[in-house]
Every structure is written in structure tokens, then in C-alpha cells.
């Protein structure tokens, strides 16, 4: 190649986006270009190194053309903060209510539920499992309804208000059959919440903003896990036989009523989609939609990505089912959720330390409080670096150690230390995997919605049989459960490793121009940015 001299410095040709040749001064800049290209192929290009659309102003909307780069940055930050305050606080609170209502059956067990309803250990475990039958069956339909309805505020408010009513009614059951029926209904109604929230957040945030937001959403369950035991301890200690009702009934009534009273506010607080949000100005709508589009290159709209001829559920379903990435992410999460079954029985596991009932419930709080802090930090770092694989597998190794300790000793200090490691390590990995699906299936939106619901559906199917690993007779070691959990963790790590190699292979195909975008996005890929790579 020709070289030129300019002001006494060596200049070398570097390929630019539109394939013209530009000359860059200084060999160090060429090395920097090569370093960034390598990170693009590996899928680990962080936010601070990614090409700044505020600098290039590529495909910028007309309403934003007059703004300087600094003004665009300021507008983006203000808009993101505005969205965070409206969306994250509300979905965080709803998830707290959701998890309180779902997990209060574990606390009710310590408040006399089994004795009053004459339940055997197997019948209690069946009541835990039956919830997930309805939960699994409605996963895909609920996300399709949300995608087509386009009104998350209405959809989430309706299903969670119904959930609160049914949960409150659990306090009135008088038999095993009644409890079984109510739990089945709960699963059917609650199915639409978590999967729809994951999809909802992916419609508002870019791929490298999503892990932190998903962790904030899921921290609602962790906060709930931390304080559910404390709330239940207060109810069980102070409200037994108040108004003639046993304490476990008050657990369901009080926590269910909290949902009924507060969740309807979501209809007025949650915005729907960036394109039709009433809380945003036109400039704010444009910058959100522009960032989402430039995150991949294609619009986050089914009609634009797929075209009118292919904008159908069947076509998007085929895209999702044929995508190897979808199955690998789902497999990774499924094995992890199988190991996370320990959290459904956490009060019972902690009870094996042989403290009194109230102390046991209080001891369930610290592990979840630690989990809240660690998941925030871990997700923030994952978004900052743009890395996914090690952020999934490193916590899994810690959880593997915790299960080995728990099954290997009956020493109280060692066992509680292991229990304190379980929620933080499991959920640090869990929240990153949730975001990894949206990262792997960024377009079209309907395919992403189906992929998320498939992941949720299949992974939660483990909860149908998982409860049978924790019979009371297995205490205190729960040998079978913890050995199985260790095996599940190893399988999750292997699945994540296979996914990593697959994504690296796809990124190399994109670099060489060999990617089959028809199988990936349902179009010819002409709108995809040349810098787009899957996050690894």
C-alpha cells in the first residue's frame, strides 16, 4: 500500500464505515482501531469505547439536528432519568408486592398452615408446585398480548390487581383442595408480570443500559425476600388468633391487601411505549427511539423490521424457535433456576440451624440484603464493560462452593455462611442472564418478546418438580437437593460456555460479511450497523 508523508508524520490507511479510505495520523491510532475492532468481534466493547452517535449524528431525527453533542448528551441523561423515575420505581414496587404474595406461603408454613389444613409434606410441596403450571402455560400468550396491545400500563395493572385479590383470598381457604385451587389461579394470573416487564424494559433501554435496569426490577424480589421474613415474623408473633384468625391467614390477608391498594397506581404512572408516551416531549421521544434504533441499526418496530408481509406471530415464533442462541440462553437460565429452588424453601433451610421460629425468620433477611447490593454493583459493571460470560459464570462458581459447604457440614456457623452466599451468587448471575437474552435477540420486538417468554416458561418449569427435593425428612443437610443444585450449577456454566463460543463465531461471521440476517432478524440486514456485535 502507498504511504504518504504529512507534516513529518507517518499516515496509514484505515477502513471507514462506508468503505472509503481515510488517512489517520500516527501508528498508535491504527493500533487503537485494531483494538476496538477486536473488542467488537469479542462482543465486549464497553459504553465508553463504543462509537458515539452523538458525535457522528448518524440518522439523527430532524427535531434534534440543531443540538450540539453536549446538548444531546444532556438531553439523553435527563430523559433517561425521567424514564427511570417513572418506570423503575413502579415496577420495583410491584415486584415487591408480587414476591411477598408468592412467597408468603413459605412463612405461613411456620405459622401453622400445615397443621390447620392437615397437610402432609407432599401436599404442601404440591401446593408450591401447582402455581408454576398456570405460570408456565401463560408465558408466551401474555407477552404476545402485550406486544400487540401496546399498553403495558393497562396490562400490568389488570393482571397484578387480579393477583392481589386472589392472593388475599388464600387467607380464607379451609382445605387442601381450596389451597391447591387458589395457588393454580395465582400462577395463571401472575404469568404475565415478570416476562412482560423484561420485554417492557427492553423497549425503553439500549442493550448496554438493560442489565442494570433488570437488576433493579429483580431487586424487588430480593428486598421482598429480605423483609418478608421480618414482616411475617411480626404477624405470626403478634396477630395469632386476632379476630379469631390464625396468624398464617393474616399473612395472606395483609400482604394481599397491600397489592390491591397500591398496584392500580401503575395505570397512571407507567408510560406505555416511547412512541406514544404522554410524559415525554417530542424531542425526548425522538432521542429514546433514535438510541434504540442506532443500538442495532434497525428500528424497534415489528412492521419496519419484518415488513407487513412477515409481521405475524407465526413468523416471529419460527425465528425464535430456529435461533440457537435462544435455546442456549434458555438452557443456562433453566439450570440456574433449578438451583434457585432453594430460595422457595429458604425459611425451612434456615430453620435447620435450630433457632426459634422468630429468629429463623429474621435470619432470612441478611442474605437477601447482601444480594440487593451485589446484584446492583455486578449489573452496573456488566453494562459498563459490555461483558456477559464472566459476569454469569463467576457468581455461579461462588454458588457452587456454597452448596458444597452446606451439604458437607452441620456446623452452624459454616452452614449460615453458605446460606449467606446462596442468594447473592445465584441472583448476580440470574439478572445478567435475563439481560443476555435481550442482547442476543435485539430485533424484531415480537421475536424478542417470544424469546423472553420461552426462556421464562421453560426455566420456571423446573419449579414444578423442584419442590420435591426439599421434604422435611431431608433436613438438616438436604443432601439430595444440594447435590442436585451443585450439578445444576455446573450444567449452567457449561451451557454459558457453549453460548460464548457460539456468539464469538457469529461475531466473526458479521465481521466477514457472512451473517444470515434473514434467519436472525427476518430481513436482509441492510439496516444493521456495521459496528453491531452480539455481547459476549
QUICORZI-V144935 format. One record per residue. SS is DSSP state (@ for helix, = for strand, . for the rest). PHI is phi in whole degrees, 0 to 359 (none if undefined). D_LAST is the distance of its C-alpha to the last C-alpha in whole Angstrom. Layout:
((SS	PHI	D_LAST) (SS	PHI	D_LAST))
This chain:
((.	none	34) (.	289	37) (.	242	36) (=	231	38) (=	251	40) (=	216	39) (.	53	41) (.	78	41) (=	248	37) (=	285	35) (=	236	33) (=	238	31) (=	285	29) (=	230	26) (=	287	24) (.	258	24) (.	302	23) (.	266	26) (.	72	26) (.	276	29) (=	258	30) (=	241	30) (=	257	31) (=	250	29) (=	286	32) (.	80	31) (@	300	29) (@	301	26) (@	292	25) (@	297	24) (@	299	22) (@	295	20) (@	300	20) (@	295	18) (@	296	16) (@	295	15) (@	300	14) (@	297	12) (@	290	10) (@	296	10) (@	296	9) (@	282	6) (.	74	5) (.	240	6) (.	286	9) (.	283	11) (.	300	14) (.	288	17) (.	257	16) (.	289	15) (.	308	18) (.	271	20) (@	292	22) (@	287	25) (@	276	26) (@	282	25) (.	56	27) (.	293	25) (.	53	27) (.	292	28) (.	298	30) (@	302	34) (@	292	35) (@	250	32) (.	297	33) (.	278	36) (.	274	34) (.	283	33) (@	301	29) (@	295	30) (@	293	32) (@	294	29) (@	300	26) (@	296	29) (@	297	29) (@	298	26) (@	295	26) (@	297	29) (@	293	28) (@	297	25) (@	295	27) (@	297	30) (@	294	27) (@	303	26) (@	295	29) (@	280	30) (@	273	27) (@	294	26) (@	297	29) (@	289	30) (@	292	28) (@	298	27) (@	293	31) (@	298	31) (@	291	29) (@	301	31) (@	298	34) (@	301	32) (@	286	31) (@	302	34) (@	292	36) (@	283	34) (@	268	34) (@	294	37) (@	292	39) (@	291	37) (@	288	39) (@	298	42) (@	300	42) (@	280	44) (.	258	46) (.	103	48) (@	302	46) (@	297	47) (@	293	50) (@	293	52) (@	263	50) (.	55	51) (.	272	47) (.	277	47) (@	300	43) (@	294	42) (@	295	43) (@	298	41) (@	296	38) (@	294	39) (@	295	39) (@	292	36) (@	290	34) (@	298	36) (@	303	34) (@	280	31) (@	293	33) (@	293	34) (@	300	30) (@	289	28) (@	295	31) (.	257	30) (@	299	27) (@	293	26) (@	302	30) (@	294	29) (@	289	26) (@	293	28) (@	300	31) (@	297	29) (@	300	27) (@	280	31) (@	291	33) (.	70	31) (.	230	32) (@	303	30) (@	300	33) (@	288	35) (@	298	33) (@	294	32) (@	297	35) (@	295	37) (@	292	35) (@	280	35) (@	293	38) (@	297	39) (@	302	37) (@	299	39) (@	296	42) (@	294	42) (@	298	40) (@	297	43) (@	294	45) (@	300	44) (@	293	47) (@	254	49) (.	291	49) (.	234	51) (.	208	50) (@	299	47) (@	297	47) (@	296	47) (@	295	44) (@	298	42) (@	295	43) (@	294	42) (@	295	39) (@	296	38) (@	296	39) (@	301	36) (@	297	34) (@	298	34) (@	283	35) (@	285	32) (@	306	29) (@	282	29) (@	283	28) (@	294	24) (@	299	23) (@	292	24) (@	292	23) (@	299	20) (@	293	20) (@	303	23) (@	295	20) (@	291	18) (.	276	21) (.	246	22) (.	238	18) (.	288	16) (.	301	12) (.	262	12) (.	251	15) (@	276	15) (@	299	13) (@	296	16) (@	292	19) (@	295	18) (@	290	18) (@	295	22) (@	302	22) (@	287	22) (@	297	24) (@	301	27) (@	289	27) (@	289	26) (@	299	29) (@	298	31) (@	298	31) (@	290	32) (@	261	35) (@	301	36) (@	296	37) (@	292	39) (@	297	41) (@	295	41) (@	299	43) (@	295	45) (@	293	46) (@	294	47) (@	285	49) (@	251	51) (.	237	51) (.	294	52) (.	71	55) (=	291	55) (.	57	57) (.	80	57) (=	251	54) (.	292	52) (@	300	49) (@	296	46) (@	292	47) (@	295	47) (@	303	43) (@	291	43) (@	293	45) (@	291	44) (@	289	40) (@	291	41) (@	296	43) (@	300	41) (@	295	38) (@	300	41) (@	284	42) (@	262	39) (@	297	37) (@	304	39) (@	297	38) (@	300	35) (@	299	36) (@	267	38) (@	263	35) (.	287	32) (.	284	31) (.	273	30) (.	236	28) (.	305	28) (.	285	30) (.	238	33) (.	292	32) (.	275	36) (.	275	35) (.	255	33) (.	285	35) (@	297	34) (@	295	33) (@	293	30) (@	299	30) (@	295	29) (@	288	27) (@	294	24) (@	292	24) (@	294	24) (@	298	21) (@	296	19) (@	294	20) (@	285	19) (@	298	16) (@	239	15) (.	121	19) (.	266	20) (.	293	22) (.	271	22) (.	221	25) (@	301	25) (@	297	29) (@	285	27) (@	284	24) (@	268	26) (.	82	29) (.	298	32) (.	290	33) (.	247	29) (.	282	29) (.	220	30) (@	299	28) (@	297	29) (@	296	27) (@	294	24) (@	297	24) (@	296	24) (@	301	21) (@	292	19) (@	293	21) (.	271	20) (.	271	16) (@	300	15) (@	300	12) (@	301	14) (@	288	16) (@	289	13) (@	296	12) (@	298	16) (@	297	16) (@	300	14) (@	291	16) (@	299	19) (@	296	19) (@	294	19) (@	297	21) (@	300	24) (@	288	23) (@	290	24) (@	305	27) (@	299	29) (@	290	28) (@	290	31) (@	238	33) (@	301	33) (@	301	36) (@	291	38) (@	294	35) (@	294	36) (@	298	40) (.	292	40) (.	283	41) (.	70	44) (.	268	44) (.	290	46) (@	301	45) (@	291	45) (@	298	43) (@	301	41) (@	296	39) (@	290	39) (@	289	37) (@	285	34) (@	287	34) (@	306	32) (@	301	29) (@	286	28) (@	295	29) (@	298	27) (@	297	24) (@	301	24) (@	294	24) (@	293	21) (@	293	19) (@	300	20) (@	297	19) (@	294	16) (@	292	14) (@	300	16) (@	293	14) (@	297	11) (@	292	12) (@	295	13) (@	270	10) (.	73	8) (.	261	6) (.	234	5) (@	302	6) (@	290	9) (@	288	10) (@	272	10) (@	278	12) (@	300	14) (@	296	16) (@	298	17) (@	297	18) (@	296	21) (@	295	22) (@	300	22) (@	299	25) (@	297	26) (@	291	27) (@	296	29) (@	298	31) (@	298	32) (@	272	33) (@	265	35) (.	214	37) (.	248	40) (.	296	40) (@	300	40) (@	297	38) (@	294	35) (@	293	35) (@	290	34) (@	300	32) (@	298	30) (@	295	30) (@	290	29) (@	278	26) (@	298	25) (@	301	24) (@	300	22) (@	291	20) (@	296	20) (@	278	19) (@	299	17) (@	291	14) (@	303	16) (@	293	15) (@	289	11) (@	297	11) (@	303	14) (@	286	12) (@	298	9) (@	295	11) (@	296	12) (@	294	9) (@	280	9) (.	232	13) (.	287	14) (.	215	17) (.	284	20) (@	303	21) (@	293	23) (@	297	20) (@	297	18) (@	299	21) (@	292	22) (@	298	18) (@	297	18) (@	290	22) (@	299	21) (@	301	18) (@	296	21) (@	298	24) (@	291	23) (@	295	21) (@	282	24) (.	297	27) (@	296	26) (@	289	28) (@	293	31) (@	258	32) (@	300	30) (@	297	33) (@	285	35) (@	279	34) (.	239	35) (.	291	39) (@	301	41) (@	292	43) (@	276	40) (.	293	40) (.	267	40) (.	281	37) (.	48	36) (@	302	35) (@	298	34) (@	298	31) (@	288	30) (@	293	30) (@	297	28) (@	299	25) (@	298	25) (@	294	24) (@	300	22) (@	297	20) (@	298	19) (@	297	19) (@	297	16) (@	295	14) (@	295	15) (@	299	13) (@	296	10) (@	294	10) (@	297	11) (@	298	9) (@	301	6) (@	297	9) (@	294	9) (@	293	7) (@	299	7) (@	296	11) (@	295	11) (@	298	9) (@	293	12) (@	296	14) (@	297	14) (@	298	15) (@	276	18) (.	76	19) (.	252	19) (.	289	17) (.	270	19) (@	289	19) (@	297	22) (@	286	20) (@	271	17) (@	251	19) (.	81	22) (.	215	23) (.	278	23) (.	77	21) (.	295	23) (.	271	22) (.	285	18) (.	296	18) (.	293	17) (.	272	14) (.	294	12) (.	219	9) (.	289	6) (.	285	4) (.	242	0))
